Amino acid sequence: MEFSSVNKILQKSFRENWNKPALTNYQGMTLAYRDVARRISKLHIAFEQCGLRKGDKVAICSRNQANWGVSFLAAITYGAVAVPILHEFKAGNIHYLVNHSEARVLFVDEVIWENLSPDEMPDLAVVVQINTFKFLYASAPEYAEVREHLNETFAARFPNNYEPEDLNYYEDSPEELAIINYTSGTSGFSKGVMIPYRALYSNIEFAAKDACPMLKAGMNVVSMLPTAHMYGMMFEFLFEMTIGMHVHFLSRVPSPKIIMKAFSEIHPDIIIAVPLVIEKVYKTKLKPLIDRNRIYMRIPVVDKMIEKRFCTELTSAFGGQFEEVILGGAAFNPEVEKFLNKIGFHYTVGYGMTECAPIIGYAHWDKVKVGSAGRAAMNMEIRIDSTDPQNIPGEVQVKGPNVCLGYYKNEEATSTSFTEDGWFRTGDMGIIDSDGYLFLRGRSKCMVLGPSGQNIYPEELEAVINNFTYVVDSLVVEENGTLTALIYPDWHQGELDGISREAFEKRMLELLPEINKELPNYAQIKKIELMPEDFERTPKKSIKRYLYQRT
């Protein structure tokens, strides 16, 4: 395939959409494309005067907000390598990642900076307060001076106002490193995934030509996933910037209540989400209605009328004018998916990972197969490492321009992640049907061997458990050769329903035989343990499985 410079695509978009809104902090300020361009230009001057060279690393650690977008775009359009760091990380993790990436600049929220120490990050030239772009720390007096005189330097450089033709962004090449993205996946310690520009370009091309060709300049998207992760960064921010869309950042913790309020006000044209968002809406809003109307749903004509009403209500709840809801980042509850498919809701489940920046599999909402993760996305190939890929699960392996260069300063992890013939090992297990649809069966690291050699995928058992009343989420672990279900129940709802703590615990533990009725004999749960608090999660809301493994 032919590649174009990502930064030159951004340059063209900024010039063409100069006066359109670009980045908004929900219920806060809005920056037009011209405002973003002006801020980027000032940061380029600051980078230059602080000695930042092409290829140097710029770390960004803050919650989602407009200036996160400005900082990221300033880094890559200068020719620096962006290093997004999750703001939920503890101070020790942030120190480590800044040092490991050899970052020279750190953009940071002031509240995060309070717990950090420049002495622990000796390679930094400057630390920039992301809300104001003031320098919180400078390793040399002349760097501090740069910020003091930045506005007058900018005015002197552009005496006749800052115009679209003044944009001249760094021209990248396909194999060049664009981003180091540290995973915080469920399987252990973070690794720095090296994302080249070809992977960014290929994902942008996929979104523009395959997934979302209907999107145009001026349309809206709500950014609720962490921009420090490739899924949110690529499809709720970076792609939108290349076509002149308007990104609305939910700068507070995106609870379902805040998300639904934002959808009702913004009416997004595309929705990118993790399954947890739609599952919560289903459990709180739709399931009670389904239970109340169950008797009528057995009558064929009435059934269709009720389903249509459900679809209309759910579509309205998500803003009413989106093309589709694209779900990814975690497994989707099969019961919820079957229901959405039955009522004709415009959803699809994609498949991707940080190492592919992120897309691997996708199918448009009207081509969805229930339970699948779509087909190989544009520019990508998928194969199953199995003697019978349609029936016997094997590791999902992928190839294409989306695939990363490897892991930063970790040659061992890089070499073990690729097969001898150059395919990337995802670590996921799955099968592919005769139409090319991928059906995932779980992580190969999580797979449990049954008593007679059967492959047991905990995710499939958890999907059954999560359908029971009062179960918020669950995790199945192997313990001394048997299976234990860790369940986080809805303690609060139990209280609201007038059930005492003791009676509620008893009720939850007595679910065991009911759960086992739904499971095959070789995958029976031996015991249930109740979690007093929710599981520790990654920013994609997946449970950090490795924290709960038993011997």
TIDREN-431589 format. One line per 5 residues: number of its first residue (from 1); for each residue x negated, y negated, z of C-alpha. Coordinates in Angstrom, 1 decimal. Layout:
BEGIN
NUM	X:Y:Z | ...
//
This chain:
BEGIN
1	0.0:0.0:0.0 | -1.0:-3.6:-0.5 | -1.5:-5.8:2.6 | -1.1:-9.6:3.1 | -2.6:-11.7:5.8
6	-0.2:-11.8:8.8 | -1.5:-15.2:9.8 | -0.9:-16.6:6.4 | 2.7:-15.2:6.5 | 3.2:-17.0:9.8
11	1.7:-20.2:8.2 | 4.1:-20.0:5.3 | 7.1:-19.4:7.7 | 6.1:-22.4:9.9 | 5.9:-24.7:6.9
16	9.2:-23.6:5.4 | 11.1:-23.7:8.8 | 9.4:-26.8:10.2 | 12.6:-28.4:11.7 | 14.4:-25.2:12.7
21	14.5:-24.0:16.3 | 11.9:-21.4:17.0 | 11.5:-20.5:20.7 | 14.0:-21.2:23.5 | 13.8:-20.4:27.2
26	17.4:-19.3:27.9 | 19.3:-22.1:29.7 | 16.1:-24.2:29.3 | 14.0:-26.0:26.7 | 13.8:-25.3:22.9
31	10.8:-25.7:20.7 | 11.2:-26.2:16.9 | 8.7:-24.6:14.6 | 7.0:-28.0:14.3 | 6.6:-28.1:18.1
36	5.1:-24.6:18.3 | 2.7:-25.5:15.4 | 1.6:-28.7:17.3 | 1.0:-26.8:20.5 | -0.9:-24.1:18.6
41	-3.1:-26.8:17.0 | -4.0:-28.3:20.3 | -4.9:-24.9:21.7 | -7.1:-24.3:18.7 | -9.0:-27.5:19.4
46	-9.4:-26.4:23.1 | -10.6:-23.0:22.0 | -13.1:-24.5:19.7 | -14.5:-27.0:22.2 | -14.7:-24.3:24.9
51	-16.9:-22.2:22.6 | -14.4:-19.5:21.7 | -15.6:-17.5:18.6 | -13.6:-15.5:16.1 | -13.1:-12.0:17.6
56	-13.3:-13.2:21.2 | -10.5:-12.0:23.5 | -7.6:-14.1:24.9 | -5.6:-12.5:27.7 | -2.0:-13.6:28.4
61	-0.3:-12.6:31.7 | 3.1:-14.2:32.3 | 6.8:-13.5:32.2 | 8.6:-13.9:28.9 | 8.9:-17.5:27.9
66	8.4:-19.8:24.9 | 4.8:-20.7:25.9 | 4.0:-17.0:26.0 | 4.8:-17.0:22.3 | 2.8:-20.2:21.7
71	-0.3:-18.7:23.5 | -0.1:-15.4:21.6 | 0.3:-17.1:18.2 | -2.5:-19.6:19.0 | -4.9:-16.7:19.8
76	-4.3:-14.6:16.6 | -4.0:-17.6:14.2 | -7.4:-18.8:15.5 | -9.0:-15.5:14.8 | -9.2:-14.4:18.4
81	-7.9:-11.0:19.7 | -4.8:-11.2:21.9 | -4.7:-9.2:25.1 | -1.2:-9.2:26.5 | -1.1:-8.1:30.2
86	2.1:-7.2:32.1 | 2.8:-9.8:34.7 | 4.2:-7.1:37.0 | 0.7:-5.6:37.4 | -1.1:-6.0:40.8
91	-4.0:-8.5:41.1 | -6.6:-5.7:41.1 | -5.2:-4.3:37.8 | -5.2:-7.8:36.2 | -8.8:-8.4:37.3
96	-9.8:-5.0:35.8 | -8.0:-5.5:32.5 | -9.4:-9.0:32.0 | -12.9:-7.7:32.6 | -12.4:-4.5:30.6
101	-11.2:-6.4:27.6 | -14.0:-9.0:28.0 | -11.5:-11.8:27.8 | -12.9:-15.3:27.6 | -9.6:-17.1:28.1
106	-6.7:-16.2:30.4 | -3.2:-17.7:30.1 | -1.4:-17.1:33.3 | 1.7:-18.0:35.4 | 0.8:-20.1:38.4
111	2.5:-17.7:40.8 | 0.3:-14.8:39.4 | -2.8:-17.0:39.6 | -2.3:-17.5:43.4 | -3.3:-13.8:43.9
116	-6.2:-13.8:41.4 | -9.8:-14.9:41.9 | -12.1:-16.3:39.2 | -15.1:-14.7:41.0 | -13.6:-11.3:40.1
121	-13.5:-12.2:36.4 | -17.0:-13.6:35.7 | -16.7:-13.5:31.8 | -13.8:-16.1:31.7 | -14.6:-19.5:30.3
126	-11.2:-21.0:31.2 | -7.9:-20.1:32.9 | -4.9:-21.9:31.5 | -1.6:-22.5:33.3 | 0.9:-21.2:30.8
131	3.8:-23.5:31.6 | 1.8:-26.8:31.2 | -1.4:-25.6:29.4 | -3.4:-27.3:32.2 | -6.7:-25.7:33.1
136	-6.6:-23.9:36.5 | -10.2:-23.0:36.3 | -13.2:-23.8:34.0 | -16.5:-22.1:34.3 | -18.4:-25.3:33.2
141	-17.7:-29.0:33.7 | -17.6:-29.7:30.0 | -14.8:-27.2:29.6 | -12.7:-29.1:32.2 | -13.3:-32.3:30.2
146	-11.9:-30.7:27.1 | -8.4:-30.5:28.6 | -8.6:-34.0:30.0 | -9.1:-35.5:26.5 | -7.1:-33.0:24.5
151	-4.3:-35.3:23.5 | -6.6:-38.1:22.3 | -8.8:-35.5:20.4 | -5.7:-34.2:18.7 | -4.5:-37.8:17.8
156	-8.0:-38.6:16.4 | -8.0:-35.4:14.3 | -4.5:-36.0:12.9 | -4.1:-39.8:12.7 | -1.2:-39.7:10.3
161	1.1:-37.4:12.3 | 0.9:-33.6:12.3 | 2.5:-32.3:9.1 | 3.2:-28.8:7.6 | 0.2:-29.2:5.2
166	-2.1:-29.5:8.2 | -1.6:-25.8:9.0 | -4.5:-23.7:8.1 | -4.5:-20.4:10.0 | -7.2:-17.8:10.1
171	-7.0:-15.3:7.2 | -7.1:-11.8:8.7 | -8.0:-8.6:6.9 | -6.2:-5.2:7.2 | -8.7:-3.3:9.4
176	-9.5:-6.2:11.6 | -8.6:-6.0:15.3 | -5.6:-8.2:16.2 | -4.4:-7.0:19.6 | -5.7:-4.9:22.5
181	-2.5:-3.6:24.1 | -2.8:-1.9:27.5 | -0.3:0.9:27.8 | 1.4:1.4:31.2 | 3.0:4.6:30.1
186	4.4:7.4:32.3 | 1.4:9.7:32.0 | -1.3:7.9:34.0 | -3.9:5.2:33.7 | -3.7:2.4:31.1
191	-5.7:2.6:28.0 | -6.5:-0.4:25.7 | -4.8:0.4:22.3 | -6.7:-1.3:19.5 | -4.0:-2.6:17.0
196	-5.3:-3.8:13.6 | -3.7:-6.3:11.4 | -2.6:-3.6:8.9 | -0.4:-2.1:11.7 | 1.2:-5.5:12.4
201	1.8:-6.1:8.6 | 3.3:-2.7:8.1 | 5.7:-3.1:11.0 | 6.7:-6.5:9.7 | 7.3:-5.1:6.2
206	9.4:-2.3:7.7 | 11.6:-4.7:9.5 | 11.9:-7.1:6.6 | 12.6:-4.5:3.9 | 14.1:-1.5:5.6
211	15.6:-2.1:9.0 | 16.7:-5.7:8.9 | 16.8:-7.1:5.3 | 20.0:-9.0:6.2 | 18.2:-11.2:8.7
216	17.4:-14.8:7.6 | 15.9:-18.0:8.9 | 17.9:-19.7:11.6 | 19.5:-16.4:12.9 | 19.3:-15.5:16.6
221	17.7:-12.8:18.6 | 17.6:-12.4:22.4 | 14.2:-11.4:23.7 | 14.7:-9.3:26.9 | 12.0:-6.6:26.6
226	8.5:-7.4:27.9 | 6.6:-9.3:25.2 | 3.5:-7.7:26.6 | 4.7:-4.4:25.1 | 4.6:-3.7:21.4
231	8.3:-2.9:21.1 | 9.5:-6.2:22.4 | 6.6:-8.2:21.0 | 7.0:-6.9:17.4 | 10.8:-6.8:17.0
236	12.1:-9.5:19.4 | 9.4:-12.0:18.6 | 6.6:-11.6:16.0 | 8.7:-10.3:13.1 | 11.3:-13.1:13.8
241	8.5:-15.7:13.6 | 7.6:-14.5:10.1 | 11.1:-15.2:8.7 | 12.0:-18.4:10.6 | 14.5:-16.9:13.2
246	15.3:-18.4:16.6 | 14.1:-16.4:19.6 | 15.8:-16.8:22.9 | 13.7:-15.6:25.8 | 15.4:-14.4:28.9
251	12.8:-15.8:31.3 | 14.4:-14.4:34.4 | 14.6:-10.7:35.3 | 17.0:-9.4:32.6 | 19.7:-7.7:34.7
256	22.7:-6.3:32.7 | 24.8:-9.3:34.0 | 22.4:-11.9:32.6 | 21.9:-10.0:29.4 | 25.7:-9.7:28.7
261	26.2:-13.4:29.5 | 23.3:-14.4:27.1 | 24.8:-12.2:24.4 | 28.2:-13.9:24.8 | 26.7:-17.3:24.4
266	24.0:-16.7:21.8 | 25.8:-14.1:19.6 | 22.5:-12.4:18.4 | 22.3:-11.2:14.8 | 20.2:-8.1:15.8
271	19.8:-6.5:19.2 | 16.7:-4.6:20.3 | 17.1:-2.8:23.6 | 16.2:0.2:25.8 | 18.9:2.8:26.3
276	19.3:1.8:30.0 | 21.0:-1.4:29.0 | 23.8:0.2:27.0 | 24.1:3.2:29.4 | 24.8:0.8:32.3
281	27.5:-1.0:30.2 | 29.0:2.4:29.4 | 29.0:3.6:33.0 | 30.4:0.4:34.5 | 32.8:-0.8:31.8
286	33.8:2.1:29.5 | 33.7:5.3:31.5 | 36.5:4.1:33.9 | 38.6:3.3:30.9 | 37.9:6.6:29.3
291	38.8:8.5:32.4 | 42.1:6.5:32.7 | 43.0:7.2:29.1 | 41.8:10.8:28.9 | 45.3:12.2:28.5
296	46.2:9.9:25.6 | 42.9:10.6:23.9 | 44.1:14.1:23.2 | 46.8:12.8:20.9 | 45.2:12.4:17.4
301	46.7:9.1:16.2 | 46.6:7.4:19.6 | 43.0:8.8:20.1 | 41.8:6.9:17.0 | 43.5:3.7:18.2
306	41.9:3.9:21.6 | 38.5:4.6:20.1 | 38.8:1.6:17.8 | 39.7:-0.6:20.9 | 36.6:0.7:22.7
311	34.4:-0.1:19.8 | 35.9:-3.6:19.5 | 35.4:-4.3:23.2 | 31.8:-3.0:23.2 | 30.9:-4.9:20.1
316	32.4:-8.1:21.6 | 30.4:-7.5:24.8 | 27.2:-7.5:22.8 | 28.0:-10.9:21.1 | 30.2:-9.7:18.3
321	28.1:-10.4:15.2 | 25.0:-8.2:15.3 | 24.1:-5.9:12.4 | 23.1:-3.0:14.8 | 21.8:-2.3:18.2
326	18.3:-0.6:17.9 | 17.5:1.5:20.9 | 14.0:2.8:21.7 | 11.4:3.1:24.4 | 13.1:5.9:26.4
331	15.4:8.9:25.9 | 19.0:8.2:25.3 | 21.7:9.9:27.4 | 23.4:12.4:25.0 | 26.9:11.9:26.4
336	26.7:8.2:25.9 | 25.3:8.6:22.4 | 28.0:11.1:21.3 | 30.7:8.7:22.5 | 29.1:5.7:20.7
341	28.9:7.7:17.5 | 32.5:8.9:17.9 | 33.9:5.4:18.2 | 31.8:4.1:15.3 | 29.6:1.6:17.3
346	26.7:0.1:15.2 | 23.8:1.6:17.1 | 20.6:3.5:16.1 | 17.8:5.2:18.0 | 14.3:4.5:16.8
351	11.1:6.2:17.8 | 7.7:4.6:18.3 | 4.8:4.1:20.6 | 2.2:1.4:21.4 | -0.3:3.3:19.3
356	1.8:2.7:16.2 | 2.6:-1.0:16.9 | 5.2:0.5:17.5 | 7.5:2.1:14.8 | 7.3:5.8:13.8
361	10.9:6.9:13.2 | 14.2:5.0:12.2 | 17.5:5.4:10.5 | 20.1:2.6:9.9 | 23.2:2.8:12.0
366	25.3:4.3:9.2 | 22.8:7.1:8.6 | 22.3:8.1:12.2 | 22.3:11.8:13.3 | 23.3:12.3:16.9
371	20.4:13.3:19.0 | 17.8:12.4:16.5 | 15.1:9.7:16.5 | 15.6:8.9:12.8 | 13.3:9.8:9.9
376	9.7:8.7:9.2 | 9.8:4.9:9.0 | 8.6:3.0:5.9 | 4.9:3.6:5.3 | 4.7:6.4:7.8
381	4.5:10.2:7.7 | 5.5:12.7:10.4 | 4.6:16.4:10.8 | 5.3:19.0:13.5 | 2.4:21.2:14.7
386	4.5:24.4:14.6 | 4.7:27.6:12.6 | 8.4:26.8:12.1 | 8.9:23.0:12.3 | 12.7:23.2:11.9
391	13.2:25.6:14.7 | 10.2:25.9:17.0 | 9.1:22.6:18.7 | 5.6:21.5:18.2 | 3.6:18.3:18.8
396	4.7:15.4:16.7 | 1.8:14.1:14.7 | 1.8:10.9:12.6 | -0.1:9.2:9.8 | 0.1:5.8:8.1
401	-1.0:2.1:8.4 | 0.9:1.6:11.7 | -1.6:3.9:13.5 | -4.1:2.2:15.8 | -7.9:2.2:15.5
406	-8.2:4.0:18.8 | -8.8:3.0:22.4 | -11.0:0.1:23.4 | -14.3:1.3:24.9 | -13.0:4.8:25.2
411	-14.5:7.0:22.5 | -13.5:10.3:24.2 | -9.7:9.3:24.3 | -9.9:8.1:20.7 | -11.5:11.3:19.4
416	-9.1:13.6:21.3 | -6.1:11.6:20.0 | -6.7:12.5:16.3 | -6.7:15.9:14.6 | -9.6:17.0:12.4
421	-7.7:15.9:9.3 | -6.9:12.4:10.7 | -3.3:12.7:12.1 | -2.5:10.9:15.3 | -1.4:13.2:18.2
426	1.6:11.6:19.9 | 1.8:14.0:22.8 | 5.6:14.3:22.1 | 7.3:17.6:21.2 | 9.9:17.9:18.5
431	11.4:19.5:15.4 | 12.3:18.1:12.0 | 15.5:19.2:10.2 | 15.8:19.9:6.5 | 16.9:16.2:5.9
436	13.7:14.9:7.6 | 15.4:13.8:10.9 | 13.2:14.1:14.0 | 14.6:15.6:17.1 | 12.4:15.0:20.2
441	12.2:17.7:22.9 | 10.1:15.8:25.5 | 6.5:15.0:26.3 | 4.1:17.9:25.9 | 2.5:17.0:29.2
446	5.9:17.2:31.0 | 6.9:20.6:29.5 | 7.5:23.3:32.1 | 7.0:27.0:31.3 | 10.1:29.1:32.3
451	10.0:32.4:34.1 | 10.0:34.4:30.8 | 7.8:31.9:28.9 | 10.7:29.6:27.8 | 9.8:26.0:27.2
456	11.7:23.8:29.6 | 11.9:20.1:28.8 | 12.8:18.1:32.0 | 14.3:15.3:30.0 | 17.0:17.6:28.7
461	17.9:18.7:32.3 | 17.9:15.1:33.5 | 20.3:14.1:30.8 | 22.8:16.6:32.2 | 22.3:15.5:35.8
466	22.6:11.8:35.0 | 26.2:12.4:33.8 | 27.4:13.2:37.3 | 29.3:10.6:39.3 | 27.1:8.4:41.6
471	23.9:9.5:39.9 | 21.9:6.5:38.7 | 18.9:8.4:37.5 | 17.0:11.6:38.1 | 13.7:13.3:37.6
476	13.1:17.1:37.4 | 9.7:18.3:38.7 | 8.1:21.7:39.0 | 7.4:22.7:42.6 | 5.8:26.1:43.5
481	7.2:27.7:40.3 | 10.7:26.4:40.7 | 12.5:23.2:39.7 | 13.4:20.3:42.0 | 15.7:17.5:41.0
486	14.8:14.1:42.5 | 18.0:12.0:42.3 | 18.4:8.3:42.9 | 22.1:8.0:43.8 | 24.3:4.8:43.7
491	24.2:4.2:47.5 | 25.9:0.9:47.1 | 28.8:2.2:45.1 | 29.3:4.9:47.8 | 29.6:2.2:50.4
496	32.0:0.2:48.3 | 34.1:3.4:47.9 | 34.3:3.8:51.7 | 32.1:6.9:52.0 | 29.8:7.1:55.1
501	26.1:7.5:54.5 | 26.1:11.0:56.0 | 29.2:12.1:53.9 | 27.7:10.6:50.8 | 24.4:12.5:51.2
506	26.3:15.7:51.8 | 28.4:15.1:48.6 | 25.3:14.5:46.5 | 23.5:17.6:47.7 | 26.6:19.7:47.1
511	26.3:18.8:43.4 | 23.6:21.5:43.0 | 26.0:24.4:41.9 | 27.9:22.1:39.6 | 24.7:21.0:37.9
516	23.4:24.5:37.5 | 26.7:25.5:35.8 | 25.7:23.2:33.0 | 22.1:24.5:32.7 | 20.7:27.7:31.1
521	19.8:30.5:33.5 | 16.1:30.0:33.0 | 16.3:26.3:33.9 | 18.2:26.4:37.1 | 17.5:23.7:39.7
526	16.4:25.2:43.1 | 17.0:22.1:45.2 | 18.0:18.4:45.2 | 16.1:15.6:46.9 | 17.7:12.2:47.3
531	15.6:9.1:46.7 | 16.2:6.2:49.1 | 15.1:3.7:46.5 | 14.9:3.6:42.7 | 12.0:5.3:41.0
536	8.9:3.2:40.1 | 9.2:2.3:36.5 | 7.2:1.0:33.5 | 8.4:-2.3:31.9 | 10.3:-0.2:29.3
541	12.2:1.2:32.3 | 10.9:4.7:32.0 | 10.1:6.5:35.3 | 6.4:6.7:36.1 | 6.5:10.5:36.1
546	2.9:11.0:37.2 | 3.7:9.5:40.6 | 6.2:12.2:41.4 | 4.6:15.4:40.2 | 4.3:18.3:42.7
551	1.9:21.2:42.9
//
